[in-house]
Amino acid sequence: MKLHLKLGAIVAIAATSIGFSAHAADAESTWSLGDKDGTAFLYTASPSGPSLTLNCSDKIGVRAVVYLNGNSMDELEINTKVSLKTRKVELASDSTKPRDGNWVYLRRAKTLISTKGWQGKRIFNAAVSGSPVSIDVSRAGSYEITLPAVNDDFKSFVDNCTAI
């Protein structure tokens, strides 16, 4: 039960950290910077792939939230009675070997939330190097995230996130 509450808190924090009104398919592929209640975040959406949020977390560094169906944060409805699952996710990029680990998975929202520091950092580093990220989600399929080029918003996120 404690694990459920702890994961519920992670989901609630991730879900309330960002507000966007456009659907991911309508967004241009670029990094957008934001701040919600003192928590810095980056968001990118691509019409050809999953949406991605990078949050600054003092506990694990950079937390990644991947919206497999391209939803934005505004489109997620968090139900406190939702059953949180974990999925084994393998991450790979042009600059790294594949590595897998468990992520929190919200099946109805098709959303993944990183649970370990290396997961968000691996995606962050792929963005810096300009590499696409391949993710293979157990029982959910394979996806590729084409990350936009580093821009001023990305650099500002780096400057303001003390967890990097």
HELIX and SHEET records of a PDB file:
HELIX    1   1 LYS A    2  THR A   16  1                                  15    
HELIX    2   2 ALA A   24  ASP A   26  5                                   3    
HELIX    3   3 MET A   73  GLU A   75  5                                   3    
HELIX    4   4 GLY A  117  SER A  129  1                                  13    
HELIX    5   5 ASP A  152  ASN A  160  1                                   9    
SHEET    1   A 9 SER A  32  LYS A  36  0                                        
SHEET    2   A 9 THR A  39  SER A  46 -1                                        
SHEET    3   A 9 GLY A  49  SER A  57 -1                                        
SHEET    4   A 9 GLY A  61  TYR A  67 -1                                        
SHEET    5   A 9 THR A 111  SER A 114 -1                                        
SHEET    6   A 9 THR A  96  LEU A 106 -1                                        
SHEET    7   A 9 LYS A  85  SER A  93 -1                                        
SHEET    8   A 9 VAL A 133  VAL A 137 -1                                        
SHEET    9   A 9 GLY A 141  ILE A 145 -1                                        
END                                                                             
